[in-house]
Every structure is written in C-alpha cells, then in structure tokens.
C-alpha cells in the first residue's frame, strides 16, 4: 500500500500537504499547515478550545515571551528542552523568566549555563577512540555527579522537583555500575 493510499484512507486527500523527504528514499512528510501563516495558526488556536482543556492565550504568552504584540517568530525564540545544549543561549527561557511570576526560570537558565561550562572543559569529558582518532565523549562521572548535586540544590531553591524518585534511583544505580 502506498503512502498516498494510507493518507486517503484516513481522510487526508490534500496531497499538496504531502512532500517527499529529501535524503530518505520513500519517506514523506505530511505538512497540513504548510500554507498557513503564523497568524493564521494563532488565530485558530485562540478561537478554538483544545481538547486537553488548557488556555491557548497562556500558550501564546509563552511563545511570545510575554509580549502580546509578538507572534511565534518574534525574537527568534527556539523551543525545546530547557537543558538542551545544542544552542548556545536559551533565549526562550531567558525571555520567559522576565514574565511576572516566572522569575524562578532564571535559576534554570543559570543551571543550563553551568552545564555548558562543564561540557566545554575537556577535563570533564571521557576521551574516546575510533579508527585511530581521539575525540571527546560524554561527561565523566565526576562531572555528572557535580551537575546532579547542583541540580538537587536548584530543586530546593525553586521548591520544585525536576527529577522523579525513580530517576534519582536509576541515576544512583548507574553510578554504582559505572564504578565496577
């Protein structure tokens, strides 16, 4: 069965919204909102209640960093995990921390900056070998333990759990295995 037959079976007959994925033979991408502007998307979200019951006005506040005149593209904000070190600066969380009531996010920004500092020091990394080449691998145990304990301090400071009890337990188990 072709992808187009599958889409048709599920009521997706606008094949303009289906594009081939370059670099992946036979893969396609379904892009139902490709032709919509950012404002079209926001208008839809603000005029329709989501099935999960949250307020999309609040969602817009998050995406605009508190500036109601700002659209999704305003300020070049990128959204993702707050601990992601792919980008050098987390402008999203920085801007959100400026919204009244969200100032506590500044502590998350500082922790993320600490993670970058730790990651960028070769002495905190495990050196790996592959085909005669050396490269920096993951953080060593000492660096991970340091970041873990700083995270526990952060949890106490902001009075919020970031790691679950199960995650804490698993981290300690992995540390024990690594020492062996």
FIROZA-790659 format. One record per residue: residue number from 0; residue in one letter; x, y, z of N, C-alpha, C in turn. Coordinates in Angstrom, 3 decimals. Example, Ala and Ser with C-alpha at 12.3 -4.5 7.8 and 13.67 -1.06 7.14 Angstrom:
2
+-----+-----+----------+----------+----------+----------+----------+----------+----------+----------+----------+
|   n | res |       nu |       nv |       nw |      cau |      cav |      caw |       cu |       cv |       cw |
+-----+-----+----------+----------+----------+----------+----------+----------+----------+----------+----------+
|   0 |   A |   13.190 |   -5.690 |    7.800 |   12.300 |   -4.500 |    7.800 |   13.200 |   -3.300 |    7.800 |
|   1 |   S |   12.850 |   -2.250 |    7.080 |   13.670 |   -1.060 |    7.140 |   12.900 |    0.030 |    7.870 |
+-----+-----+----------+----------+----------+----------+----------+----------+----------+----------+----------+
***
This chain:
180
+-----+-----+----------+----------+----------+----------+----------+----------+----------+----------+----------+
|   n | res |       nu |       nv |       nw |      cau |      cav |      caw |       cu |       cv |       cw |
+-----+-----+----------+----------+----------+----------+----------+----------+----------+----------+----------+
|   0 |   X |    0.855 |   -1.188 |    0.000 |    0.000 |    0.000 |    0.000 |    0.894 |    1.242 |    0.000 |
|   1 |   X |    0.573 |    2.220 |   -0.843 |    1.386 |    3.430 |   -0.915 |    1.018 |    4.379 |    0.223 |
|   2 |   X |    1.922 |    5.349 |    0.468 |    1.638 |    6.368 |    1.480 |    0.371 |    7.133 |    1.116 |
|   3 |   X |    0.213 |    7.403 |   -0.180 |   -0.953 |    8.169 |   -0.605 |   -2.248 |    7.414 |   -0.305 |
|   4 |   X |   -2.252 |    6.090 |   -0.468 |   -3.434 |    5.292 |   -0.137 |   -3.721 |    5.349 |    1.361 |
|   5 |   X |   -2.659 |    5.310 |    2.158 |   -2.822 |    5.391 |    3.617 |   -3.417 |    6.741 |    4.000 |
|   6 |   X |   -2.850 |    7.823 |    3.443 |   -3.393 |    9.150 |    3.737 |   -4.857 |    9.251 |    3.308 |
|   7 |   X |   -5.171 |    8.721 |    2.123 |   -6.539 |    8.767 |    1.614 |   -7.488 |    8.001 |    2.538 |
|   8 |   X |   -7.027 |    6.848 |    3.031 |   -7.849 |    6.041 |    3.934 |   -8.196 |    6.815 |    5.206 |
|   9 |   X |   -7.285 |    7.676 |    5.661 |   -7.523 |    8.455 |    6.875 |   -8.101 |    9.835 |    6.580 |
|  10 |   X |   -8.575 |   10.020 |    5.337 |   -9.257 |   11.266 |    5.011 |   -8.345 |   12.413 |    4.646 |
|  11 |   X |   -7.093 |   12.137 |    4.402 |   -6.159 |   13.189 |    4.018 |   -6.026 |   13.129 |    2.500 |
|  12 |   X |   -6.816 |   13.963 |    1.825 |   -6.782 |   13.908 |    0.372 |   -6.123 |   15.136 |   -0.241 |
|  13 |   X |   -5.599 |   16.009 |    0.586 |   -4.884 |   17.175 |    0.086 |   -3.410 |   16.812 |   -0.057 |
|  14 |   X |   -3.058 |   16.268 |   -1.209 |   -1.687 |   15.779 |   -1.390 |   -0.673 |   16.900 |   -1.555 |
|  15 |   X |   -1.167 |   18.143 |   -1.657 |   -0.242 |   19.277 |   -1.666 |    0.475 |   19.322 |   -0.317 |
|  16 |   X |   -0.193 |   18.820 |    0.722 |    0.369 |   18.831 |    2.068 |    1.344 |   17.684 |    2.314 |
|  17 |   X |    1.550 |   16.846 |    1.305 |    2.456 |   15.709 |    1.456 |    3.659 |   15.957 |    0.559 |
|  18 |   X |    4.854 |   15.911 |    1.149 |    6.073 |   16.180 |    0.393 |    7.052 |   15.030 |    0.584 |
|  19 |   X |    7.869 |   14.807 |   -0.423 |    8.928 |   13.814 |   -0.281 |    9.986 |   14.351 |    0.671 |
|  20 |   X |   10.580 |   13.487 |    1.463 |   11.654 |   13.862 |    2.388 |   12.980 |   13.645 |    1.691 |
|  21 |   X |   13.697 |   14.717 |    1.420 |   14.997 |   14.598 |    0.762 |   15.945 |   13.784 |    1.627 |
|  22 |   X |   16.698 |   12.928 |    0.981 |   17.698 |   12.145 |    1.684 |   17.190 |   10.838 |    2.248 |
|  23 |   X |   15.885 |   10.652 |    2.293 |   15.305 |    9.413 |    2.802 |   14.388 |    8.833 |    1.731 |
|  24 |   X |   14.886 |    7.889 |    0.972 |   14.133 |    7.304 |   -0.125 |   12.832 |    6.682 |    0.390 |
|  25 |   X |   11.729 |    7.060 |   -0.243 |   10.431 |    6.513 |    0.115 |    9.769 |    7.198 |    1.296 |
|  26 |   X |   10.472 |    8.114 |    1.962 |    9.898 |    8.802 |    3.126 |    9.191 |   10.072 |    2.663 |
|  27 |   X |    8.089 |   10.389 |    3.309 |    7.368 |   11.612 |    3.003 |    7.021 |   12.323 |    4.304 |
|  28 |   X |    6.722 |   13.591 |    4.169 |    6.349 |   14.415 |    5.311 |    4.939 |   14.938 |    5.068 |
|  29 |   X |    4.079 |   14.807 |    6.040 |    2.741 |   15.379 |    5.944 |    2.790 |   16.762 |    6.575 |
|  30 |   X |    2.445 |   17.782 |    5.812 |    2.550 |   19.169 |    6.267 |    1.202 |   19.878 |    6.156 |
|  31 |   X |    0.272 |   19.577 |    7.038 |   -1.087 |   20.122 |    6.899 |   -1.184 |   21.638 |    7.057 |
|  32 |   X |   -0.234 |   22.285 |    7.693 |   -0.341 |   23.733 |    7.890 |    0.715 |   24.501 |    7.105 |
|  33 |   X |    1.316 |   23.863 |    6.131 |    2.392 |   24.477 |    5.358 |    1.970 |   25.800 |    4.739 |
|  34 |   X |    0.749 |   25.870 |    4.245 |    0.284 |   27.066 |    3.535 |   -0.273 |   28.138 |    4.472 |
|  35 |   X |   -0.355 |   27.858 |    5.778 |   -0.904 |   28.829 |    6.722 |    0.178 |   29.775 |    7.218 |
|  36 |   X |   -0.217 |   31.015 |    7.475 |    0.721 |   31.961 |    8.079 |    0.782 |   31.699 |    9.591 |
|  37 |   X |    1.751 |   32.281 |   10.249 |    1.863 |   32.150 |   11.699 |    0.613 |   32.719 |   12.368 |
|  38 |   X |    0.142 |   33.847 |   11.866 |   -1.057 |   34.463 |   12.448 |   -2.288 |   33.600 |   12.218 |
|  39 |   X |   -2.365 |   32.922 |   11.052 |   -3.486 |   32.000 |   10.822 |   -3.509 |   30.914 |   11.900 |
|  40 |   X |   -2.348 |   30.373 |   12.205 |   -2.243 |   29.313 |   13.221 |   -2.668 |   29.856 |   14.575 |
|  41 |   X |   -2.153 |   31.049 |   14.953 |   -2.518 |   31.620 |   16.253 |   -4.001 |   31.951 |   16.320 |
|  42 |   X |   -4.557 |   32.482 |   15.229 |   -5.997 |   32.781 |   15.226 |   -6.800 |   31.514 |   15.467 |
|  43 |   X |   -6.421 |   30.433 |   14.812 |   -7.123 |   29.166 |   15.022 |   -6.994 |   28.711 |   16.479 |
|  44 |   X |   -5.772 |   28.740 |   17.007 |   -5.548 |   28.284 |   18.376 |   -6.311 |   29.130 |   19.395 |
|  45 |   X |   -6.389 |   30.430 |   19.163 |   -7.069 |   31.316 |   20.111 |   -8.594 |   31.258 |   19.998 |
|  46 |   X |   -9.094 |   30.849 |   18.838 |  -10.542 |   30.783 |   18.625 |  -11.137 |   29.407 |   18.921 |
|  47 |   X |  -10.293 |   28.406 |   19.138 |  -10.774 |   27.041 |   19.365 |  -10.183 |   26.474 |   20.647 |
|  48 |   X |  -11.057 |   25.949 |   21.491 |  -10.594 |   25.364 |   22.750 |   -9.944 |   24.004 |   22.482 |
|  49 |   X |   -8.740 |   23.794 |   23.008 |   -8.084 |   22.499 |   22.789 |   -8.776 |   21.402 |   23.598 |
|  50 |   X |   -8.738 |   20.166 |   23.098 |   -9.407 |   19.061 |   23.802 |   -8.809 |   18.764 |   25.175 |
|  51 |   X |   -7.571 |   19.176 |   25.428 |   -6.944 |   18.889 |   26.723 |   -7.260 |   19.963 |   27.755 |
|  52 |   X |   -8.022 |   21.009 |   27.363 |   -8.572 |   21.949 |   28.325 |   -7.687 |   23.072 |   28.801 |
|  53 |   X |   -6.549 |   23.293 |   28.218 |   -5.710 |   24.420 |   28.645 |   -6.133 |   25.684 |   27.919 |
|  54 |   X |   -5.589 |   26.794 |   28.362 |   -5.907 |   28.091 |   27.778 |   -4.846 |   28.439 |   26.735 |
|  55 |   X |   -5.256 |   28.570 |   25.477 |   -4.294 |   28.889 |   24.423 |   -3.769 |   30.315 |   24.511 |
|  56 |   X |   -4.477 |   31.184 |   25.249 |   -3.955 |   32.532 |   25.479 |   -2.667 |   32.428 |   26.292 |
|  57 |   X |   -2.677 |   31.528 |   27.272 |   -1.471 |   31.282 |   28.061 |   -0.357 |   30.725 |   27.172 |
|  58 |   X |   -0.722 |   29.820 |   26.269 |    0.248 |   29.260 |   25.330 |    0.874 |   30.370 |   24.491 |
|  59 |   X |    0.058 |   31.300 |   24.020 |    0.575 |   32.415 |   23.224 |    1.521 |   33.259 |   24.063 |
|  60 |   X |    1.204 |   33.467 |   25.326 |    2.093 |   34.227 |   26.211 |    3.448 |   33.547 |   26.308 |
|  61 |   X |    3.439 |   32.228 |   26.437 |    4.701 |   31.505 |   26.497 |    5.508 |   31.670 |   25.217 |
|  62 |   X |    4.853 |   31.485 |   24.077 |    5.552 |   31.554 |   22.800 |    6.019 |   32.957 |   22.448 |
|  63 |   X |    5.331 |   33.961 |   22.958 |    5.716 |   35.330 |   22.633 |    6.598 |   35.949 |   23.707 |
|  64 |   X |    6.907 |   35.182 |   24.744 |    7.752 |   35.715 |   25.811 |    7.085 |   36.817 |   26.599 |
|  65 |   X |    5.754 |   36.832 |   26.632 |    5.020 |   37.815 |   27.420 |    4.619 |   39.049 |   26.648 |
|  66 |   X |    5.071 |   39.200 |   25.397 |    4.730 |   40.357 |   24.577 |    3.528 |   39.994 |   23.708 |
|  67 |   X |    2.354 |   40.512 |   24.037 |    1.137 |   40.113 |   23.329 |    1.123 |   40.596 |   21.880 |
|  68 |   X |    1.971 |   41.547 |   21.525 |    2.055 |   42.018 |   20.141 |    3.007 |   41.171 |   19.312 |
|  69 |   X |    3.625 |   40.212 |   19.934 |    4.663 |   39.405 |   19.300 |    4.078 |   38.080 |   18.835 |
|  70 |   X |    4.427 |   37.665 |   17.623 |    3.966 |   36.366 |   17.137 |    5.005 |   35.310 |   17.458 |
|  71 |   X |    4.746 |   34.103 |   17.011 |    5.641 |   32.983 |   17.263 |    7.059 |   33.273 |   16.795 |
|  72 |   X |    7.202 |   33.999 |   15.689 |    8.528 |   34.242 |   15.124 |    9.238 |   35.425 |   15.769 |
|  73 |   X |    8.567 |   36.127 |   16.651 |    9.139 |   37.317 |   17.266 |   10.362 |   36.977 |   18.113 |
|  74 |   X |   11.461 |   37.621 |   17.847 |   12.652 |   37.433 |   18.665 |   13.426 |   36.168 |   18.382 |
|  75 |   X |   13.018 |   35.384 |   17.421 |   13.759 |   34.177 |   17.061 |   13.829 |   33.157 |   18.177 |
|  76 |   X |   12.793 |   33.039 |   18.971 |   12.794 |   32.105 |   20.090 |   12.709 |   30.675 |   19.581 |
|  77 |   X |   13.529 |   29.803 |   20.138 |   13.522 |   28.388 |   19.811 |   12.977 |   27.643 |   21.018 |
|  78 |   X |   12.100 |   26.682 |   20.785 |   11.528 |   25.920 |   21.881 |   12.058 |   24.503 |   21.873 |
|  79 |   X |   12.299 |   23.988 |   23.023 |   12.767 |   22.631 |   23.187 |   13.023 |   22.391 |   24.661 |
|  80 |   X |   13.767 |   21.380 |   24.977 |   14.094 |   21.083 |   26.373 |   14.981 |   22.186 |   26.943 |
|  81 |   X |   14.738 |   22.579 |   28.148 |   15.496 |   23.667 |   28.752 |   16.950 |   23.297 |   29.002 |
|  82 |   X |   17.260 |   22.004 |   29.037 |   18.650 |   21.590 |   29.251 |   19.405 |   21.337 |   27.946 |
|  83 |   X |   18.762 |   21.549 |   26.814 |   19.406 |   21.302 |   25.523 |   20.594 |   22.243 |   25.348 |
|  84 |   X |   21.739 |   21.674 |   25.013 |   22.942 |   22.491 |   24.812 |   23.287 |   22.632 |   23.333 |
|  85 |   X |   22.328 |   22.308 |   22.457 |   22.555 |   22.474 |   21.020 |   22.704 |   23.960 |   20.688 |
|  86 |   X |   21.898 |   24.794 |   21.312 |   22.020 |   26.236 |   21.103 |   22.878 |   26.820 |   22.221 |
|  87 |   X |   23.607 |   27.878 |   21.898 |   24.497 |   28.489 |   22.894 |   23.725 |   29.229 |   23.974 |
|  88 |   X |   22.666 |   29.930 |   23.588 |   21.874 |   30.700 |   24.533 |   20.417 |   30.291 |   24.443 |
|  89 |   X |   19.800 |   30.079 |   25.581 |   18.388 |   29.700 |   25.629 |   17.566 |   30.974 |   25.757 |
|  90 |   X |   17.333 |   31.644 |   24.638 |   16.588 |   32.905 |   24.649 |   15.148 |   32.711 |   25.115 |
|  91 |   X |   14.591 |   31.552 |   24.809 |   13.210 |   31.289 |   25.203 |   13.050 |   31.358 |   26.718 |
|  92 |   X |   13.820 |   30.555 |   27.441 |   13.693 |   30.537 |   28.903 |   14.117 |   31.874 |   29.496 |
|  93 |   X |   15.122 |   32.521 |   28.893 |   15.524 |   33.845 |   29.371 |   14.362 |   34.830 |   29.276 |
|  94 |   X |   13.671 |   34.827 |   28.137 |   12.534 |   35.747 |   27.972 |   11.377 |   35.372 |   28.883 |
|  95 |   X |   11.112 |   34.076 |   29.010 |   10.029 |   33.658 |   29.901 |   10.307 |   34.071 |   31.339 |
|  96 |   X |   11.588 |   34.085 |   31.740 |   11.933 |   34.439 |   33.116 |   11.665 |   35.914 |   33.408 |
|  97 |   X |   11.405 |   36.706 |   32.377 |   11.096 |   38.132 |   32.551 |    9.603 |   38.372 |   32.761 |
|  98 |   X |    8.781 |   37.339 |   32.553 |    7.338 |   37.468 |   32.749 |    7.052 |   37.432 |   34.249 |
|  99 |   X |    6.252 |   38.374 |   34.754 |    5.919 |   38.348 |   36.188 |    5.377 |   36.984 |   36.612 |
| 100 |   X |    5.954 |   36.456 |   37.683 |    5.564 |   35.148 |   38.196 |    6.438 |   34.009 |   37.666 |
| 101 |   X |    7.243 |   34.284 |   36.674 |    8.101 |   33.260 |   36.070 |    9.591 |   33.542 |   36.329 |
| 102 |   X |    9.887 |   34.422 |   37.236 |   11.275 |   34.802 |   37.511 |   12.130 |   33.618 |   37.942 |
| 103 |   X |   11.511 |   32.600 |   38.537 |   12.237 |   31.415 |   39.005 |   12.937 |   30.693 |   37.854 |
| 104 |   X |   12.499 |   30.924 |   36.624 |   13.143 |   30.285 |   35.472 |   14.586 |   30.768 |   35.276 |
| 105 |   X |   14.895 |   31.932 |   35.819 |   16.271 |   32.443 |   35.722 |   17.258 |   31.451 |   36.346 |
| 106 |   X |   16.831 |   30.782 |   37.414 |   17.704 |   29.772 |   38.033 |   17.940 |   28.591 |   37.091 |
| 107 |   X |   16.940 |   28.247 |   36.270 |   17.127 |   27.181 |   35.274 |   18.116 |   27.625 |   34.203 |
| 108 |   X |   18.030 |   28.894 |   33.810 |   18.970 |   29.435 |   32.815 |   20.396 |   29.354 |   33.365 |
| 109 |   X |   20.567 |   29.711 |   34.618 |   21.910 |   29.661 |   35.228 |   22.426 |   28.222 |   35.293 |
| 110 |   X |   21.553 |   27.282 |   35.617 |   21.966 |   25.877 |   35.663 |   22.364 |   25.391 |   34.271 |
| 111 |   X |   21.597 |   25.752 |   33.271 |   21.920 |   25.357 |   31.901 |   23.272 |   25.940 |   31.482 |
| 112 |   X |   23.527 |   27.195 |   31.862 |   24.827 |   27.812 |   31.562 |   25.956 |   27.049 |   32.250 |
| 113 |   X |   25.708 |   26.592 |   33.479 |   26.694 |   25.773 |   34.190 |   26.950 |   24.473 |   33.417 |
| 114 |   X |   25.893 |   23.858 |   32.928 |   26.050 |   22.626 |   32.135 |   26.956 |   22.872 |   30.930 |
| 115 |   X |   26.766 |   24.000 |   30.258 |   27.599 |   24.332 |   29.097 |   29.059 |   24.513 |   29.503 |
| 116 |   X |   29.277 |   25.210 |   30.614 |   30.651 |   25.421 |   31.102 |   31.329 |   24.087 |   31.404 |
| 117 |   X |   30.610 |   23.206 |   32.069 |   31.153 |   21.889 |   32.420 |   31.433 |   21.096 |   31.143 |
| 118 |   X |   30.485 |   21.084 |   30.226 |   30.627 |   20.328 |   28.985 |   31.811 |   20.806 |   28.151 |
| 119 |   X |   32.083 |   22.098 |   28.172 |   33.116 |   22.670 |   27.310 |   34.538 |   22.503 |   27.840 |
| 120 |   X |   34.690 |   21.960 |   29.034 |   36.033 |   21.723 |   29.586 |   36.429 |   20.275 |   29.319 |
| 121 |   X |   37.478 |   20.056 |   28.527 |   37.891 |   18.689 |   28.185 |   38.166 |   17.802 |   29.396 |
| 122 |   X |   38.604 |   18.382 |   30.505 |   38.881 |   17.567 |   31.684 |   37.623 |   16.959 |   32.299 |
| 123 |   X |   36.458 |   17.449 |   31.883 |   35.191 |   16.907 |   32.379 |   34.604 |   15.827 |   31.464 |
| 124 |   X |   35.340 |   15.480 |   30.428 |   34.832 |   14.552 |   29.424 |   35.670 |   13.283 |   29.384 |
| 125 |   X |   35.069 |   12.236 |   28.850 |   35.763 |   10.969 |   28.644 |   36.302 |   10.977 |   27.215 |
| 126 |   X |   37.582 |   10.706 |   27.070 |   38.171 |   10.640 |   25.734 |   37.848 |    9.287 |   25.130 |
| 127 |   X |   37.419 |    9.300 |   23.874 |   37.061 |    8.079 |   23.146 |   38.018 |    7.886 |   21.977 |
| 128 |   X |   38.145 |    6.645 |   21.544 |   38.971 |    6.284 |   20.381 |   38.078 |    5.618 |   19.346 |
| 129 |   X |   38.292 |    5.970 |   18.075 |   37.568 |    5.324 |   16.993 |   38.420 |    5.417 |   15.731 |
| 130 |   X |   38.772 |    4.270 |   15.188 |   39.587 |    4.218 |   13.968 |   40.853 |    5.058 |   14.071 |
| 131 |   X |   41.487 |    5.020 |   15.211 |   42.737 |    5.737 |   15.408 |   42.593 |    7.205 |   15.741 |
| 132 |   X |   41.378 |    7.706 |   15.790 |   41.150 |    9.114 |   16.132 |   40.631 |    9.217 |   17.556 |
| 133 |   X |   41.057 |   10.265 |   18.246 |   40.563 |   10.551 |   19.596 |   39.544 |   11.677 |   19.519 |
| 134 |   X |   38.525 |   11.584 |   20.330 |   37.516 |   12.639 |   20.387 |   36.905 |   12.671 |   21.787 |
| 135 |   X |   36.293 |   13.814 |   22.108 |   35.645 |   13.969 |   23.406 |   34.313 |   13.229 |   23.408 |
| 136 |   X |   34.146 |   12.381 |   24.392 |   32.914 |   11.623 |   24.553 |   32.030 |   12.275 |   25.607 |
| 137 |   X |   31.244 |   11.471 |   26.320 |   30.308 |   12.005 |   27.313 |   31.029 |   12.559 |   28.542 |
| 138 |   X |   30.259 |   13.200 |   29.395 |   30.810 |   13.711 |   30.651 |   31.290 |   12.552 |   31.506 |
| 139 |   X |   32.386 |   12.796 |   32.232 |   32.876 |   11.757 |   33.136 |   32.011 |   11.729 |   34.402 |
| 140 |   X |   32.208 |   10.709 |   35.206 |   31.374 |   10.507 |   36.392 |   31.481 |   11.681 |   37.364 |
| 141 |   X |   32.663 |   12.198 |   37.558 |   32.842 |   13.326 |   38.482 |   32.009 |   14.533 |   38.028 |
| 142 |   X |   32.026 |   14.846 |   36.748 |   31.269 |   15.991 |   36.228 |   29.771 |   15.746 |   36.344 |
| 143 |   X |   29.332 |   14.527 |   36.051 |   27.903 |   14.212 |   36.156 |   27.431 |   14.298 |   37.599 |
| 144 |   X |   28.254 |   13.811 |   38.536 |   27.864 |   13.904 |   39.952 |   27.784 |   15.360 |   40.396 |
| 145 |   X |   28.720 |   16.170 |   39.948 |   28.704 |   17.586 |   40.296 |   27.416 |   18.244 |   39.784 |
| 146 |   X |   27.065 |   17.984 |   38.529 |   25.843 |   18.563 |   37.967 |   24.597 |   18.035 |   38.681 |
| 147 |   X |   24.626 |   16.771 |   39.052 |   23.499 |   16.189 |   39.780 |   23.302 |   16.909 |   41.121 |
| 148 |   X |   24.366 |   17.085 |   41.869 |   24.234 |   17.731 |   43.174 |   23.835 |   19.194 |   43.035 |
| 149 |   X |   24.303 |   19.856 |   42.000 |   23.874 |   21.236 |   41.753 |   22.390 |   21.271 |   41.362 |
| 150 |   X |   21.936 |   20.243 |   40.673 |   20.518 |   20.155 |   40.319 |   19.665 |   19.970 |   41.569 |
| 151 |   X |   20.140 |   19.185 |   42.521 |   19.407 |   18.996 |   43.777 |   19.320 |   20.310 |   44.549 |
| 152 |   X |   20.386 |   21.095 |   44.525 |   20.367 |   22.417 |   45.159 |   19.342 |   23.303 |   44.457 |
| 153 |   X |   19.315 |   23.239 |   43.125 |   18.348 |   24.012 |   42.343 |   16.912 |   23.616 |   42.691 |
| 154 |   X |   16.652 |   22.318 |   42.796 |   15.311 |   21.860 |   43.161 |   14.871 |   22.480 |   44.494 |
| 155 |   X |   15.768 |   22.490 |   45.460 |   15.433 |   23.075 |   46.766 |   15.186 |   24.572 |   46.653 |
| 156 |   X |   16.012 |   25.243 |   45.858 |   15.890 |   26.699 |   45.730 |   14.566 |   27.102 |   45.093 |
| 157 |   X |   14.160 |   26.402 |   44.031 |   12.919 |   26.771 |   43.345 |   11.698 |   26.032 |   43.902 |
| 158 |   X |   11.952 |   25.145 |   44.866 |   10.897 |   24.375 |   45.526 |   10.061 |   23.574 |   44.520 |
| 159 |   X |   10.773 |   22.943 |   43.578 |   10.123 |   22.083 |   42.585 |   11.016 |   20.882 |   42.311 |
| 160 |   X |   10.394 |   19.728 |   42.189 |   11.136 |   18.520 |   41.819 |   11.363 |   18.537 |   40.313 |
| 161 |   X |   12.604 |   18.339 |   39.912 |   12.935 |   18.238 |   38.500 |   13.109 |   16.769 |   38.129 |
| 162 |   X |   13.736 |   16.026 |   39.026 |   13.892 |   14.588 |   38.837 |   12.897 |   13.853 |   39.720 |
| 163 |   X |   12.313 |   12.808 |   39.188 |   11.402 |   11.981 |   39.980 |   12.233 |   11.075 |   40.901 |
| 164 |   X |   11.578 |   10.452 |   41.874 |   12.271 |    9.499 |   42.749 |   12.848 |    8.351 |   41.939 |
| 165 |   X |   12.103 |    7.910 |   40.937 |   12.558 |    6.818 |   40.078 |   13.814 |    7.227 |   39.297 |
| 166 |   X |   13.838 |    8.446 |   38.784 |   15.025 |    8.928 |   38.068 |   16.226 |    9.024 |   39.000 |
| 167 |   X |   15.989 |    9.526 |   40.215 |   17.067 |    9.582 |   41.216 |   17.634 |    8.187 |   41.479 |
| 168 |   X |   16.737 |    7.234 |   41.688 |   17.163 |    5.861 |   41.972 |   17.979 |    5.288 |   40.813 |
| 169 |   X |   17.510 |    5.512 |   39.602 |   18.207 |    4.986 |   38.429 |   19.588 |    5.617 |   38.257 |
| 170 |   X |   19.698 |    6.899 |   38.517 |   20.996 |    7.579 |   38.424 |   21.987 |    6.938 |   39.384 |
| 171 |   X |   21.564 |    6.727 |   40.625 |   22.454 |    6.127 |   41.621 |   22.828 |    4.687 |   41.259 |
| 172 |   X |   21.894 |    3.952 |   40.703 |   22.199 |    2.585 |   40.258 |   23.226 |    2.586 |   39.131 |
| 173 |   X |   23.054 |    3.499 |   38.193 |   24.013 |    3.594 |   37.080 |   25.400 |    3.985 |   37.582 |
| 174 |   X |   25.460 |    4.872 |   38.558 |   26.748 |    5.251 |   39.125 |   27.445 |    4.045 |   39.741 |
| 175 |   X |   26.671 |    3.228 |   40.481 |   27.252 |    2.021 |   41.083 |   27.803 |    1.091 |   40.017 |
| 176 |   X |   27.057 |    0.895 |   38.943 |   27.519 |    0.032 |   37.848 |   28.776 |    0.580 |   37.183 |
| 177 |   X |   28.838 |    1.879 |   37.064 |   29.981 |    2.501 |   36.396 |   31.262 |    2.371 |   37.213 |
| 178 |   X |   31.112 |    2.342 |   38.541 |   32.295 |    2.220 |   39.410 |   32.914 |    0.832 |   39.316 |
| 179 |   X |   32.108 |   -0.162 |   38.912 |   32.616 |   -1.536 |   38.857 |   33.560 |   -1.753 |   37.710 |
+-----+-----+----------+----------+----------+----------+----------+----------+----------+----------+----------+
***
